[in-house]
Amino acid sequence: MFVSDALKINDRRHLEIGGCDCTDLVKEYGTPIYVMDEGLIRKNCRLYKNSMDRYYKGNGLVLFASKAFCTMAMCRIAQQEGLGLDVVSGGELYTALKAGFPMDKVYFHGNNKTAEEIELAIDSNIRRIVVDNKWELQLVNDIASKKGKKAKISFRIKPGIDAHTHDFVQTGQIDSKFGVALENGEALDIVREAISLENVKVEGVHCHIGSQIFDLAPFELAATVMLNFIAEVKEKLGLEIEELNLGGGFGIKYVPEHDPIEYDKYIESVSKVVAGVCIEKKIKQPFVVMEPGRSIVASSGITLYTVGAVKDIKNVRKYVSVDGGMADNPRYALYQSQYDAVLANRPDALKNEMVTIAGKCCESGDLLIKDIMMPEIKPGDILAVLATGAYNYSMSSNYNRIPRPPVVMVRDGKARLIVRREDFHDIIRNDIIPEDL
């Protein structure tokens, strides 16, 4: 019935997640509120880890892509489940540090890391800095030299693959701000340059072809292309690449018509390609890394809102406004992302009218879901937008000076606050009125 296994209808005919009645959560924590099912998050972590161990015989590592949902509690869960961490900023790295995450399982990505971020990464002795470009390569080498260290690095490579997703989430083709390209020789050149530097050690290569991908073929092709490059590096430069990071991008079910492949099937299929190409090219099978994020947390999360104004514009559109919007979920405004929704207080009510779910921000584009079939909705109803566990809290803002919602983790009927709700004091805490005003 629902797009997520995290949800059910309980005996009170209310929506339930992680054994907790959503209407009770609203009474305790208010709205809007992000709710995450800890049990499903852990289940997904174990699926990935067990599959990686099985198909690569222990010669691999799953990283949680923390940009999908970065909190200290989530870092702790990833650690407990045996995953590493993919961070993309100093803030994400600092979150991991404060959570006590083991730095020897942290990889640092990004297309324009600052000197301060690189210093923090080197000082923290993280496992890998994933270098994006020649300028950054020199910066890493210079900072490592000043600190008397040798930074272990990988390179982000553009394998030239169109993953057939939204233009804004395609990252593997040559026209992308990320990484260095194979087609024009950039990739081989940057490896050649790195070998000549004294304070970096090239350990691996990385690629990420996009997000929300439902097909096996792009991942299989990416593995083939990257292994061919590893073979080329060995042949032309005499360097044996020890590690292959294949990124993430596995699709999830946001709406009923989405049909993602089971995630362990991705791993099994790509592992066969890796083994076959290594034999064909006569290269040692590298240590394989992958970076799922959305597929671990998205389906585990929902966002609960209280319905306010309902505006029926005759023969045009019916708008249902909620007490959140693009400040807590900007993904429709950015990508026209699709979501499903139900009424948490009447989840089995017949969906018999088309409405558009609107937010409270002062923007005409502040929509959460456009044209969705729903039951008749009244002010005071509790709306649950489903599969919001990834990139909702992470991308939230204080636009219109709206405080960010709290995050509550639920499991076995118990709810725990992991991020408190902001208040108006939080909104102005960094404001300064100069004395001469």
N, C-alpha and C positions, 0 to 999 in steps of 0.2 A: 504493500500500500504506500509506503514512504520511500523516498530516494535513499534513505540512510537506515542501516541496521541499528542505529543508536536509539530509535524511536519506537514507541508502541502506544496503544490506547489502553488506559488502565480501567479498573473496575468503576471508577467515578466518571468514566467517559471523558476523561481529560487526556491531554498529551503528556507522555512520560518519557524522560530521558535519564539513563543511568539509575533507574529506580526512583527518581524524584518526580513528583507531580509538578508540571510547569506552572500551574496556577499558584501553588504553594511557594515556588521559587520567586514568583513575582511579588507575592505578599511580603516575603522576607527581604528581598533585595531591590524591589522596584523595577522600573523599565526606563530606557532600554537596558538589556543585560545580555552579555554573551555567556552561553552555557556550553561547557565542553565535557564530553563523556570520556573520562579517564580510562575506563575499561576498554573501549574501542580503540583509543590511541595506543594503548599497550598491545592490544591484539594485532594492530597493523604493524607496529614496530617488530613484533616477533615474527610475523609473516615474512617481512623483508629479511630480517637477520637469519632466520632458519633457512630460507630459500637460498640466500647468498652462501651460507655455510655448506649447504647441500650441493649446489651446482658448481661452486668454485672450490669445493673441498677445503674450506677454511682460508683460501688464498684471496681474501677480499674483505671489504669493510663497507657497511652502510652508514652514510652520514645523514642526519636529519637536516634538511635545508631550513635553517632557523628563520629565514625571512618570512616563511609562511605563518609562523606563530612563535614569536620570541618572548618568552618570559623565563624567570629563574625556575619556576616550577616545571616548565616544559623541558628546560635543560636538564633538570634532575631526573625526569622520567626517561629522557633519551639515554642518560648515563646509566641508569638502573637497568635498562633494556639492552645494554651492550652496543649502542650506536655511537658513532662519532658525530661531529657537528660541523656544518658548513656555515660560516659567518661571512657577512658582506660589508661590515662597517665596524668602526671602533666601538660603537654602542652595543652591537651584538656581541662582539668579543668581550667587552666589559661585563655584559650580562652573564656570559658563560663563566668568566672569572669569579664573579661574585657568587655564582651558584655552586662553585667548587668543581666545575667540570674539568676533567683531565685534559690538559693542554696538548698532550701528545696524540690526541684524537681530533684536533681542530684544524680545519682548512679555511684559509682566508681568501675570499674571492673579491672581485670588484674591478671596474674598468678605470678607476681614478683614485686609488688609495692615497691618502695624504701621508706626508712624512711622519706625522704624529701617530697615525694608525700603524704604519709599518714598524715604527719604533716599539709600540706596544706589543705588536705581534712577535717581534724578535726577542724583546725582553721577556715575554711570556713563554718562550720556547715552544711555540705551536709546531704542529707536525709539518705543515706545508703552507707556503705562500703561493697562491696561484697567480703567476705574473701575467698581466694582460698585454703589455706592449713594451717597446724598447726603452722608452723613457722611464717606465716603472722598473724595468730590469736594472738599469743603471742606478736608480734611486735605492733599490733594495741592496745592491752590491755596496754602494757608498755607506749606507747606514750600518750594514753588517760589518764593514771594514772598521768604522769608527768604534764599534763595540767589541772588536776582536772576535767576531763570530763568523760562521759560515752558514748562510741561510739555505735551507732545503726548499727548492722551488719546483713547481710545475708550470706549464704554459697553457693558457687557454687558446685552443685552436678552433677556427671556424671550418668545419668540414664541408661546407658548401651544400648543405641539405635543407630543402624547403619542407618543413614539417606539416604544412597545410593547416595551420592554426591562424588565429587573428594576427594581423600584421604586427601589432605591438608586442606580441609574445613569441615571435619567431626570432631566434637568436643564433641559428647555425649557418645562415647564408652569408655571403661575402659583404652585403650591404647591412652591416650591423655594427653598433658601437663597441661590441665585445670582441676581444681577442685578435689574433693574427690569422691571416688566410693562407690556405694551402695553394690556391690557384695561382697566385702571383709570386710565390716563393718566400713570402714574409715568414712563414712558420719555420722553414729550414734555416733562414738567415738568423732568426733570433736565437735558435738553439746553437748555431755556430758561434754567435757572439757570446752567449752565456758560458760556453766551454772555455773561452779565453779569460774569463773573469775569475779572480782569486777568492771571492767571498760569497759565491753562490754555488750550489751543487744541484744539477738538474736531476730530478728524481722521476718526473712523470709528465704526461700530457693530459689535457682535459678538454672535453667538449660538452656542450649543452645545446640541443637543437631546437628547443622550444618548450611550450607548456600545453597541458590539456590535450595530449596526443592519444588517440584511440587505436592506432595501428602498430603492428609489430615491425613492419618493413623499415620505417625510418630509423629505428634503434639498431636493427641488424645492419643496415647500410652504414650508419655512423661508426659502429664497431669495426666494420671492414675497412672503411676509409682511414680510421685512426691507426689500426694495426699496420696497414700498408705504409703509413707515415713512419711508424716506429721502425719498420723494416728499412725504410729509406734512410732514416737517421743512422741506423747501425751500419748500413752499407757505405754511405757517403762521409759520415763523420766519425765512425768508429765508436759511437756511444750506444750502449744498450740501455734503453729506457726500462725502468723497473716497474713503473706504475701507469695504469690506464684508468682515468676517471671519466666515466660515461655520463655523468650528470643525472638529471631527473627528467620530469616532464610528463609523467604518466597521468592519463586522464581520469577524472572521477565523474560520478553521476550527480549532476546538478538538477536535472529535470528528468522525468520518466523516460523520455526517448533516448537519453544517453545510454550507451552500452559499452562500458569500459571492459577491457580484457583483464582477467584475474592477474594480479601483479606478479605472482610467482611464475606465471607463464612468460612474462617479459624476460625475467631473469633466466629461466630455463632456455628460452629460444636464443637469447644473445650469448649465453655461455657456450652453446654449440657452435655459434659463429666464431667466437673467440678461439676456441680449441682448434677448429678447422683451419682458420687463417694462420694461426701460429705454426701449425704443422706445414702448411703450404709454403709459408715464407721462411721456414727454418729459423724462427726466433723463439726465445724463451717466453712462455706465457707470463704476462705481467700480473702484478697484484692489481686486482680490479676493485674500483671504488664506484659507488653510485650515490645519488643525492636526492632521494624522494623527500618532498615536503608536503605539498598539497594532498597527496594521496594518503598520507599518514593522519593528517588532522582535519581536513575539510569536512568529511562526512560525519565527524564526531561532534561538530559544533552546530548550534542554532543560535539565532538572535531573537529575543522576545521583545515585543513592542506593545504599547497600549494604543488602541485606535482612538483618534480624536474626531476631527471633522470628516464627514462623508459628503462629498459634493457631486451631485448627479446633474451633469450638463446634458439636457435632453437632446437625443439624437447625435451626441458627440462622444462623450466619455464620462465614466463614473470614477471619480478620484476618491480613494480611501487614504487619509493622511494618518501617519503614525508619529510617535514622539521621538523618532530618530531620523535617519536618512543618510545622505552622502557623507556626513561627518563620521559616521560609524561604519559605513559601507560604501566606498566610492566606486566600486567595481562596475556598476551599471553605467555610471557617468563616464568612466574611462574606456570600457570595452564593450558596453552593452551586454554585460554578462547576464546569463540566465539563472534564475532561481525558482524553486518551488516554495509554496507556503501553505500553511493550514492555520485554522483558529485553534489555539491551544485549549480554549475552554469548550470548543465544540468541534473536535477534529474529525468526527465522522459525519458532520452535516453535509447535505447534498450541495455540490458545487453547481450552481445554476445561473450565475450571472458573470459577465466579464467586467473586471475592474482593473484599475491601475493603482499600484501602491506608491504613494508619494511621501516624501520626507518633509521635515519642518524647516529646512534651510531656505534662505531667501535666494533661491535659484530655480528657474523654470526647469532646468535639467535635473533637479534633485528628485530622481525616481529610484525606487528599489526594484520594482517589477512592473513591466508594462504589459497590459492585456493578459491577465491571468483569470481563469475560471475559479470563482470562489462562492461560498454560501453568501446569503445576504449578511452584510457586516454592519454592525451598529457601534456607535461610540461606546468605549469601555471594553470592547472585545479585546482579547489578547492574541496578537498575531505572532506566529512563529515562522520566521524565514529560515529555510533548511539549508544544510551544508555550508555554513558560514564559518567553519573553523579555520580556514586558511585565508590570509590576506584581507581579513576584515578588521580585527583588532590591530594587526600589523600596519595597515594603511590608514587607520583612523586619524582624525585631526580635530583641532579645535575651531574649525571654520564656524563663523558667526559666534565665536566664543562660547561654543557649546561644550560642556565637560564630557570627557570620554566615559563610556559605560564601564562597569566592573566586569571582571571575568570570574565565573564560578565554575569550579571543577566538581563533577558529580560522579559517584561510583557507589554501587550497592546501596542505593537509597540515602546516601550521605552527601551533603553539599559542603564544599570548602571554598572560601574566597581566596583567589590567588592574585588578583589585581583589584585594588579597591576602586570605588567610583570616585572620579574627580569631582571637586566642588568649585564654586566660584573663586574661592581663595587660590586654588591651584591655577586658575586661569590668569590671575594677575600677579602670581608670585615672583615673576621675573621683570615686571614692569617697574620703571623708575621715572619719577617726576623730577627733573633737574631743579635745583634750588632757584635758578634764575627764571623759572616759568611762573 
